[in-house]
Structure formats: structure tokens, C-alpha cells
Amino acid sequence: MKQHSRLVFFFTLVFSFAATVSAQTDKVDDYVKAEMQRQKISGISIAVLKEGKILKAEGYGLANVELDVPAKSETVYKIGSVSKQLIAAGILILMQDGKLGLDDKISKFLEGTPDTWKEITVRHLLTHTSGIIREAPGFDPFKIQNDADVIKTAYSLPLRFAPGENWEYCNVGYFILAEIINRVSGKSWETFLNERIFAPLGMTATRTTTTKEIVPGRAAGYEWNKGKLQNAVEFLALRPSGAFLSTVLDLARWDAALYSEQILKSSTRELMWTPVKLNSGSSHPYGFGWELDAVNGHKRANHGGSLPGFRAMLSRYMDDKLTVIVLTNGDNANPGAIALGIAENYIPGLIPQRKVAKVDSKIFDAYVGQYQHPQVVFTITREGEKLLLQQGTNPEKLDLLPESDGNFFTNQNRRLTYSFVKDEQGQIAYLVIQLEGKETGRARKIK
């Protein structure tokens, strides 16, 4: 009888767990489909992993609209700058092999570098702290060129700041890192990464971008423009800073490898996820090809990527050991927001829950206008009982939901709040944006 009771209890637990996973899966499916419709995305593939093991891998919508080909977990997308962590891993493998040091000067590997570059190290390139301009002036996306030739076109330009003095995103740095892999390994960087990472991990769908070669399962890229879907432009150039095509299943294999020492030692992985220290002693939340932050106290290492017609995100919640991968074929997609929304279903309390307060909509009139942020103009409008937020030229208008008379949020990103601040005369002067209670931007009212 006791044995029977234990079996009943066991199967009750199993069925209860299965029902929970099923309900969770349904919520994720519903969420992704809703975001696809809202963001005008043709196709998405996602993978969710726990400690490197796949919980969910799925495709939604169309990989190719013209041919009516569905998106699958095997669909191949351009992953843009998600590639940076793979280029960085190539450098770290060479470091583990004893063939280079992170603090080696890059002039050791490149000939003819200007005197202004003499203090730039491999570490500076990995962490975007070299001071080199973001894009080489000789780069042409519609022209196939040798990486070394593109790099040399940046030689004559002044540095943006002294090496290590600041952080500023730099694609040229990853061109140089790829060239260093060429020269140190004696092989092309594409061959080296395939031999040392992709082939050992079974990442058979991962390869460099190409317009001519046949790539089974390749997604087409799209953009939503003036109310209709269009084919995105196709870059001919192969950029080491955004080099690869891949699938969520291949990137899941890469994620699983980051829990083992198959590719990188644990000490090397820790280096990769350590915020860079600037000359001042302060740090910036970027490692070696990874952005580092926290969501409501949950540590995260992640990176997005974009090329015309494609947007990608790989997010690892470090302490929760949860990874979410989102690949899309929509130029206007926000895969970072989608990945966060998916993660919320697996990490309780990840995103703040907010309640809509009852306020008199008459107060909305004072908030209507345009607000100049250093990077973008926010436009606030009122439509009946609703207050709406539009960012830059993005045609989408988001509902601003009140938490109080002057504080608002959107359902699209509950981490952010928007507060309207008055000047000494009692007039609305600023729109203040906060991320989890910390001010991240302030936009001045201009009309």
C-alpha cells in the first residue's frame, strides 16, 4: 500500500511538472506571436536552455515570405555582432595555446601601424577601449576586400581617445582581431574557428556570411518600410565584426560548451565575462565580446547583432543558468526585448510587476509635446483617454500607463519608467527615463 502511495505521489509530481512546462510553453508561444505581429517580423527562431540543455527550441512565421517557407529551429540567420564572442573566443584559444598575450601590443602583429596606435593592446580591441574609430573609412559593404586593406584605411585617423581611457563600440577592432588570428594561427580566421570551435561542437550550420554559396535552410532578410514588407539589401562584404550565419540549435551547442572546458578553460571564461577596467580605475560593463549587466538583480551576459534584414540576441542569465537565443529576419525587430520577455517566463520576478493607477486624463494635456534626448526625440501625444509615446522615427506608438500622476510605464518594457518633471515655473520641462529606478536619460521639452 505504501509502495502504491509513493507511485501515485511520483506520477502526480511528473504530471504536474509536465502541465507546468506545457502551460509555460504556451505562454511563450503566445508572447512571441504577439511580438511578431506588433513588431512586423516575418520569422523568428528561439531556443531556451537551462545549464546548456534545451528546454524549448521553436520557429515561428516565415523564413522566406516569397516561397512560403516556415521558420524552424534549424533555420539559418545572419547573427551580426553576436559573432564577436566567437571571434573573441578564437583569440582566447590562441592565448590558451601560448601563442599570444592579451596585453601584447597589436603592432606586434600588424605592420605599419601609426605611432598613435603603439599603446593599443589585444585586450583593448576585445573590450572596445582602443580609441580607434568605429568603422574604417575604406569599408564598403558592397565590395569584397581584404581585411588588412580595410584596417589600413583607419591608420591615418586620430584616435577618439587614449587607449584604455574610455569605452566606445568599435567594429574595426574586431577586423584587427580576425587578422591577428590569421597571422598567429597561420590559417584564415574562418578556417581556424571552424577547426577549433564549430567542428568540435557539431555546429555544422555555422559559417561565414555569403551571397553566392548555397546555404540550406537560409532565411531571407526583410524590412518593414512605409507600411509594407520589403526585401532587405544584401551586403557583399564579409565583416569579421558581424561574420556568421547560424541557427538557434548551433548557438545552443556553443552555450552548452560554455559550461565545460571543451573549448575554453574556466579561468578563461571568467576573464571573458569580467567588466573591463579603464585607466581611471573605474569599470565598464563589457567583457570580451559580451555586454555585462543585471536585470532586477539577475546577472546577465549578452550580445545583440544586426545586419540589414536581420536582428539577433543571445542572453545568458549567469546565476540562473538560463540562456535565451532569439534570431529574426526582421530589420525592425527588437530581439533583446523579446529575449527578456521569454526569460520572464522561466525566472520568477525577473521583470517588475507594475499596476496602472486611476488618474484624471485631463493631466495628460500638459505632457503632450516633443522631448529632445541626446540621441533621439520622444514625441508624446494624447488620443482620447490614452497618453502615447513615440521614439524617433519609429512609427509605433506605445501606451504610457500611469503609476501615478507624473510617472508612467509601458507594457513593452516594464523595467523602464517615464517621469514628467516641472521647472521652477511649474511647467513641464523634462521627460526623465529610469531603468529599474536609476536615471538613464533626460529629454528636454522643445515644443
GICORLIN-V299247 format. One record per pair of residues at least 6 apart in sequence whose ideal C-beta (glycine too) atoms are under 6 Angstrom apart, sorted by the first residue. I is the first residue (numbers start at 1). J is the second residue. D is the distance in whole Angstrom. If there is no record, write none. Layout:
I,J,D
I,J,D
This chain:
24,345,5
27,345,5
28,342,6
28,345,5
31,341,6
32,60,5
35,338,5
36,44,6
36,61,6
39,333,5
40,224,4
41,328,5
41,330,4
41,333,5
42,61,5
42,62,5
42,65,5
42,222,5
42,329,6
42,330,6
43,61,4
43,62,5
43,63,5
43,71,4
43,219,6
43,329,5
44,60,5
44,328,5
45,59,4
45,71,5
45,73,6
45,75,5
45,248,5
45,327,5
46,58,6
46,326,5
47,57,4
47,248,4
47,252,5
47,325,4
48,55,5
48,56,4
48,324,6
49,252,6
49,255,6
49,323,4
50,322,6
51,321,5
52,255,6
52,256,3
52,259,5
54,252,6
57,73,4
57,248,6
59,71,4
59,72,4
59,73,5
59,75,6
60,71,6
61,71,5
63,69,5
63,71,4
63,75,5
63,219,4
64,220,5
73,248,6
73,249,5
74,217,5
74,247,6
75,217,5
75,219,5
76,205,6
76,215,6
76,217,5
76,218,5
76,245,5
76,247,6
77,219,5
77,310,6
77,327,4
78,209,6
78,245,6
78,307,5
78,310,4
79,244,5
79,246,5
79,305,5
79,312,4
80,242,4
80,305,3
80,306,5
80,307,5
80,312,6
81,242,5
81,305,4
82,303,5
82,305,4
82,312,5
82,314,5
83,242,5
83,243,4
83,244,5
84,174,6
84,289,4
85,289,4
85,290,6
85,303,6
87,174,5
87,177,5
87,178,6
87,240,6
88,126,5
88,288,4
88,289,3
90,181,5
90,193,5
91,177,6
92,264,6
92,268,5
93,196,5
94,100,5
94,184,5
99,184,5
100,184,6
102,122,5
102,123,4
103,121,5
103,123,6
104,122,5
105,121,6
106,120,5
107,113,5
107,118,6
109,180,5
109,183,5
114,155,5
116,159,5
119,163,5
120,130,5
120,163,5
124,130,4
124,163,5
125,173,4
125,176,6
125,177,5
126,288,4
127,276,4
127,286,6
128,167,6
128,169,5
128,170,5
129,164,5
129,167,5
129,276,6
130,163,5
130,173,5
131,159,4
131,160,5
131,161,5
131,163,5
132,170,5
132,172,5
132,173,6
133,154,6
133,157,5
134,169,6
134,170,5
134,171,6
135,171,6
136,150,5
136,153,5
136,154,4
136,172,5
137,153,5
138,150,5
138,153,3
139,150,5
141,235,4
141,237,5
142,236,5
144,236,6
147,175,5
147,178,6
147,179,5
148,179,6
150,175,6
151,175,5
151,176,6
154,172,5
160,168,6
164,278,6
164,279,4
165,279,5
167,284,4
171,241,4
174,240,5
174,241,4
175,240,5
178,189,4
178,240,3
181,189,4
181,192,5
182,188,6
182,189,5
185,192,5
190,208,5
197,263,6
198,206,5
201,253,5
201,257,5
202,253,6
203,250,4
203,253,5
205,247,5
205,250,5
206,244,6
206,246,4
206,250,5
207,245,6
208,238,6
208,243,5
209,238,6
209,245,6
211,234,6
211,236,6
219,329,4
221,232,4
221,309,2
221,310,5
221,329,5
222,229,5
222,232,6
222,309,6
222,329,6
222,330,6
223,230,5
223,232,5
223,331,4
224,332,5
232,308,4
232,309,3
232,331,5
233,308,5
242,307,6
248,325,5
248,327,6
251,325,5
255,323,5
257,263,5
272,287,5
272,288,4
273,287,5
273,301,5
274,287,6
275,283,4
275,285,5
275,292,5
276,284,5
276,286,6
277,283,5
285,292,4
285,293,5
290,301,5
290,303,6
291,302,6
291,303,6
292,301,6
293,300,5
295,350,6
296,350,6
298,317,5
298,320,6
299,318,4
299,319,5
300,317,5
301,316,5
301,318,6
302,315,4
304,313,5
304,336,5
305,312,4
309,331,5
310,329,6
311,328,5
311,333,4
311,335,5
312,327,5
312,335,6
313,326,5
313,335,4
313,336,5
313,339,5
314,325,5
315,324,5
315,339,5
316,323,5
320,347,5
322,346,5
324,339,4
324,342,5
324,343,5
326,335,4
326,338,5
326,339,5
328,335,5
343,350,6
344,350,5
344,351,5
351,414,5
352,414,5
354,409,5
354,414,5
356,401,5
357,402,5
357,403,6
357,404,6
359,402,5
359,405,5
361,385,5
363,405,6
364,382,5
364,387,5
366,428,5
367,380,5
367,420,5
368,380,5
368,382,5
369,380,6
369,445,5
369,447,6
370,377,6
370,379,5
370,446,5
370,447,5
371,378,4
371,431,4
371,443,4
371,445,5
372,443,6
372,444,5
372,446,5
373,441,6
373,443,4
376,391,6
376,392,4
378,391,6
378,431,6
378,443,5
379,390,4
381,388,5
386,399,6
387,400,4
388,397,4
389,398,5
389,400,5
390,397,5
398,410,5
398,412,6
400,408,4
401,409,6
402,408,5
406,419,6
406,420,5
407,417,6
407,419,5
408,418,5
409,417,5
415,435,6
415,436,5
416,435,6
417,434,5
418,433,6
419,432,5
420,428,5
421,430,4
421,432,6
422,428,6
423,429,4
428,445,6
429,445,6
430,442,5
430,444,6
431,443,4
432,442,5
433,440,5
433,441,4
